[in-house]
Amino acid sequence: MKTYSTQTEKEKAIVVVVLEQKGDSKNRKTDEIVRLALSTDLSVEKVFSQNIKEFSRATVIGSGKVKEISDYLKDNPVDVVIVDYKLIGSQIKNLSDAFNTRVIDRVGLVLDIFARGAKTREAKLQVRLAQNLYNLPRLAAIQGSSGRFGSGGVGMRGPGETKLELDRRILENEIVALKREIAKIKQQRLVNRRERQKNGIKKIAIVGYTNAGKSSLLNALTRDNIYAEDKYFATLDTTSRKMFLDGENVLITDTVGFISDLPHELVDAFASTLEEAKDADLILHVVDPTAVSLTPEKEKYFEKSMQVTNKVLDELGATKNRLIVYNKADLLDEKFAISDDEIFVSAKNKEGLEQLKEKIKERLQ
């Protein structure tokens, strides 16, 4: 009797890291794009990188690097090449032609992760809108490359089971319809928000870099069982729960995680979701101080992650009433000095949670 594996074989990928600004950390950029790729269940075979000194309008990376990658692919074929840069349509086409394989950029990869993770109707609408806004100006290039290399796989998925349609008229009509639907949801959020304000219900938003442990903290504070996994963007849907605090209920909301250079298509599409942070009475900024790179140097970079999150919050005009929560304290070899606006906790071991609640009560007075 023959046995057959039901496990789907992972798509193979290579990653091209583009360093364009002075001070860019190769380790950090490599780590983030590789983690994003792993979140889509890709098998990352190799990482290439290049410092851009003379920008190529045709391919972004230089002709020498294009040849190096092409030569590698001749003997080591992969399903997709991921370029850690926002590419225009002609650049996607030129690189696809040079590599003779499908090419997606950083934004396409992030959108694919969101498409896989969207569960609620609202999240699916928002992801679909973001994909359409991204695909519309790149339609010719995407159609050309998807036709040659297959229409499935990473970068070609719609939210849920929806097939990604690549037709200009369909996309344009759908964008209008999606914006209308999301506007209705936004209006309903506004009604709910006014009702909460009328009833004097205080609101807390949990924000932070993706994979910092936001959902785990929400579970620990509310004794709930929200899905949480050690993976980038494991949860996309905004989740709100009541927390009993000092004799009254407060509403605590877990928002979608941030990454550096969050695609503006996602910021626009998820505006109503991110408003949960904007309109909060208190923001819990969750940080993973144990986060290190996947590279051999094991570079720590949680401070950079904090800067990324603060930048997004500032752009949203979110409240300055923020409390920094260093999660995963049980994994720290040695704790560092912190201010009154910071606290160490472990959502996993329930360490520091009572102290955190005390700080929350002080901030909400």
C-alpha positions in Angstrom: 0.0 0.0 0.0 1.3 3.4 -1.0 1.2 6.3 1.4 0.8 9.9 0.2 1.6 13.1 2.0 -1.3 15.6 2.2 1.1 18.4 3.1 1.4 21.1 0.4 4.9 21.6 -0.8 6.2 25.1 0.0 6.9 27.5 -2.7 10.6 28.3 -3.0 11.8 31.9 -2.9 14.9 34.1 -2.9 14.9 37.5 -1.3 16.6 40.6 -2.6 17.3 43.2 0.1 17.7 46.7 -1.1 19.7 49.2 1.0 19.0 52.7 -0.2 19.4 55.0 2.8 22.5 55.8 4.8 22.2 54.0 8.1 20.0 51.2 6.8 20.7 48.1 8.9 21.3 45.1 6.6 20.6 42.7 9.4 17.3 44.3 10.4 16.0 44.7 6.8 17.0 41.1 6.0 15.4 39.8 9.2 12.1 41.5 8.6 11.6 40.6 4.9 12.6 37.0 5.7 10.2 36.8 8.5 7.5 38.2 6.3 8.3 35.6 3.7 8.2 32.8 6.2 4.8 34.1 7.4 3.4 33.1 3.9 4.9 29.6 4.3 7.6 30.2 1.7 10.9 28.4 1.8 13.6 31.1 1.6 16.5 29.5 -0.3 18.9 32.4 -0.4 19.2 36.2 0.3 20.9 38.7 -1.9 21.5 42.3 -1.0 22.8 45.5 -2.6 23.5 49.0 -1.6 22.0 51.3 -4.2 24.5 54.0 -5.2 23.3 54.6 -8.7 19.6 53.9 -8.8 18.4 51.9 -11.9 15.0 53.1 -13.2 14.6 49.9 -15.1 15.4 47.3 -12.4 16.2 49.3 -9.2 19.2 47.0 -8.5 22.2 47.3 -10.8 22.9 45.2 -13.9 25.7 43.3 -12.2 23.4 42.2 -9.3 20.7 41.3 -11.8 23.2 39.0 -13.7 24.4 37.5 -10.4 20.9 36.6 -9.4 20.0 35.3 -12.9 23.1 33.1 -12.9 22.1 31.6 -9.5 18.5 31.0 -10.7 19.7 29.0 -13.7 21.0 26.3 -11.4 18.7 26.9 -8.5 15.2 27.7 -9.8 12.6 29.1 -7.4 8.9 29.9 -7.7 9.1 33.6 -6.8 11.7 36.4 -6.3 10.9 38.9 -3.5 12.4 42.3 -3.8 12.4 44.3 -0.5 11.4 47.5 -2.3 8.2 49.1 -3.7 8.4 48.4 -7.4 6.5 50.0 -10.3 4.9 47.9 -13.0 7.7 48.2 -15.5 10.3 47.2 -12.9 8.3 44.1 -12.0 8.1 43.2 -15.7 11.8 43.8 -16.4 13.0 41.8 -13.4 10.5 38.9 -14.2 12.0 38.9 -17.8 15.5 38.9 -16.5 15.0 36.2 -13.9 12.4 34.2 -15.9 10.3 33.8 -12.8 7.6 35.6 -10.9 8.6 38.7 -9.0 6.8 40.5 -6.2 7.8 43.4 -4.1 7.6 44.2 -0.4 4.1 45.6 -0.6 2.8 42.7 -2.6 4.2 40.3 0.0 2.6 42.2 2.9 -0.7 42.3 1.1 -0.5 38.5 0.5 0.0 38.0 4.2 -3.0 40.2 4.9 -5.1 38.3 2.3 -4.4 35.0 4.0 -5.1 36.3 7.5 -8.3 38.2 6.9 -11.2 36.5 8.6 -14.0 38.9 9.3 -16.0 40.7 6.6 -14.5 44.0 7.5 -10.9 42.8 7.2 -11.6 41.1 3.9 -13.1 44.3 2.5 -10.1 46.3 3.6 -7.5 43.8 2.3 -9.4 43.6 -1.0 -9.4 47.4 -1.4 -5.7 47.6 -0.6 -4.9 44.9 -3.2 -6.9 46.7 -5.8 -5.3 50.0 -5.2 -1.9 48.4 -5.4 -2.7 46.3 -8.5 -4.4 48.9 -10.6 -1.3 50.9 -11.7 0.7 47.6 -12.1 -2.0 45.7 -14.1 -0.1 45.2 -17.3 3.1 43.9 -15.6 1.2 41.7 -13.2 -1.0 40.2 -16.0 2.1 39.5 -18.1 4.1 37.8 -15.4 1.2 35.9 -13.9 0.2 34.6 -17.3 3.7 33.3 -17.8 4.4 31.8 -14.4 0.9 30.8 -13.3 -1.9 32.8 -11.7 -1.7 31.3 -8.2 0.8 31.4 -5.3 2.2 34.3 -3.3 1.2 37.7 -4.5 -1.8 36.4 -6.4 -4.2 35.5 -3.6 -7.4 37.3 -2.7 -8.7 37.5 0.9 -10.5 34.3 2.0 -11.3 32.1 -1.0 -11.8 35.0 -3.3 -9.9 34.8 -6.6 -7.9 37.9 -7.4 -9.4 39.4 -10.6 -7.0 41.3 -12.8 -9.2 43.4 -15.1 -9.1 47.2 -15.1 -12.8 47.8 -15.4 -13.6 45.2 -12.7 -10.9 46.7 -10.4 -12.1 50.2 -10.8 -15.8 49.3 -10.2 -14.8 47.2 -7.2 -12.7 50.0 -5.7 -15.8 52.3 -5.7 -18.0 49.6 -4.2 -15.4 48.6 -1.5 -14.9 52.3 -0.5 -18.7 52.6 -0.1 -18.9 49.5 2.1 -16.0 50.5 4.2 -17.5 54.0 4.7 -20.6 52.3 6.1 -18.5 50.3 8.5 -16.7 53.5 9.5 -20.0 55.3 10.1 -21.2 52.4 12.3 -17.9 52.6 14.3 -18.6 56.3 14.8 -22.1 55.6 16.1 -20.7 52.9 18.5 -17.9 55.3 19.6 -20.4 58.1 20.4 -22.5 55.6 22.4 -19.5 54.5 24.5 -18.5 58.2 25.1 -22.1 58.9 26.1 -22.0 56.1 28.6 -18.6 57.2 29.9 -16.8 54.0 28.9 -13.0 54.4 28.9 -11.1 52.9 26.0 -7.6 51.3 25.8 -5.9 50.4 22.6 -3.1 47.9 22.4 -0.6 48.7 19.6 2.9 47.6 18.7 5.2 46.1 16.2 3.9 42.9 14.8 4.7 39.8 16.8 5.3 41.7 20.0 2.7 39.8 21.9 -0.3 42.1 21.7 -2.9 39.4 21.5 -1.3 37.4 24.3 -1.4 40.5 26.5 -5.1 41.0 25.7 -5.7 37.4 26.7 -3.8 37.8 29.9 -5.6 41.0 30.9 -9.1 39.9 30.1 -8.7 36.1 30.7 -9.8 35.5 27.2 -8.5 33.1 24.5 -7.9 35.3 21.4 -5.9 33.5 18.7 -2.2 34.3 19.1 0.8 32.8 17.3 4.5 33.5 17.0 4.2 34.7 13.4 4.0 38.1 11.7 0.4 39.3 11.4 -1.0 36.2 13.0 -4.1 38.3 13.8 -5.5 41.1 11.6 -8.9 41.7 12.9 -9.5 44.4 15.6 -10.6 42.6 18.7 -12.3 44.4 21.6 -13.0 42.9 25.1 -14.2 44.3 28.4 -11.9 44.4 31.3 -13.1 44.9 34.9 -11.0 47.6 36.4 -11.5 49.2 39.8 -15.2 48.6 40.0 -16.1 49.4 36.4 -15.7 48.1 32.9 -13.2 49.5 30.4 -13.0 48.5 26.7 -9.6 47.2 25.6 -8.9 46.7 21.9 -6.1 44.8 20.1 -5.1 46.5 16.8 -3.2 45.2 13.8 0.6 45.1 14.2 2.9 47.6 12.6 6.0 47.0 10.4 8.6 49.5 9.1 7.4 51.3 5.9 3.8 50.2 6.4 2.4 50.3 2.8 0.2 53.4 2.4 -2.4 51.2 0.6 -2.8 49.4 4.0 -2.8 52.6 6.0 -5.6 54.0 3.8 -7.6 50.7 3.7 -7.2 50.1 7.5 -7.9 53.7 8.5 -11.1 52.9 10.3 -9.4 50.1 12.2 -6.4 52.2 13.1 -8.8 54.9 14.4 -9.3 52.5 17.4 -5.8 53.7 18.4 -6.5 57.3 17.5 -9.6 57.6 19.7 -8.3 55.7 22.7 -8.1 57.2 26.1 -4.9 55.3 26.7 -2.5 53.4 24.4 -0.5 50.4 25.6 2.5 50.3 23.3 3.7 46.6 23.5 7.4 46.0 22.8 9.3 42.7 22.6 12.7 43.6 24.1 14.0 40.1 23.4 13.6 40.4 19.6 16.9 39.7 17.8 17.7 39.2 14.1 17.7 35.8 12.4 21.3 36.6 11.2 24.3 35.1 13.1 25.0 38.5 14.6 21.8 38.3 16.6 21.5 42.0 16.6 18.9 43.4 19.0 16.6 46.1 17.5 13.5 46.6 19.6 14.3 50.4 19.9 13.9 50.7 16.1 10.6 48.8 16.3 9.4 51.3 18.9 10.4 54.2 16.6 8.4 52.6 13.8 5.3 52.3 15.9 5.6 55.8 17.4 6.0 57.2 13.9 2.7 55.6 12.7 0.9 56.7 15.9 2.2 60.3 15.4 1.0 60.2 11.8 -2.4 59.1 12.9 -2.6 61.8 15.5 -3.0 59.2 18.2 -3.1 60.1 21.9 0.1 61.0 23.6 -1.2 59.2 26.7 1.0 56.1 26.0 2.3 53.4 28.3 5.2 51.3 27.1 4.8 47.6 28.0 7.9 45.5 27.6 6.5 42.0 27.1 8.3 38.7 27.4 10.2 39.9 30.5 10.6 36.2 31.5 13.0 35.7 28.6 15.3 38.7 29.5 18.7 37.8 30.9 18.9 41.2 32.6 16.3 44.0 32.8 17.4 47.5 31.9 16.5 50.8 33.6 13.0 52.1 32.7 11.0 55.3 33.3 7.6 55.7 35.0 6.0 55.5 31.6 7.3 52.0 31.1 6.8 48.6 32.7 8.0 45.0 32.4 5.4 42.2 32.1 5.2 38.6 30.9 1.8 37.8 29.3 2.8 34.2 29.3 3.7 33.9 33.0 1.3 36.7 34.2 4.3 38.5 35.6 3.7 42.3 36.3 0.0 42.3 35.2 -1.3 43.6 38.5 1.3 46.4 38.4 0.2 47.1 34.9 -3.4 47.4 35.9 -2.4 49.8 38.6 -0.6 52.0 36.1 -3.6 51.8 33.7 -5.9 53.0 36.5 -3.6 56.0 37.2 -3.6 56.9 33.5 -7.4 56.7 33.1 -8.2 58.9 36.1 
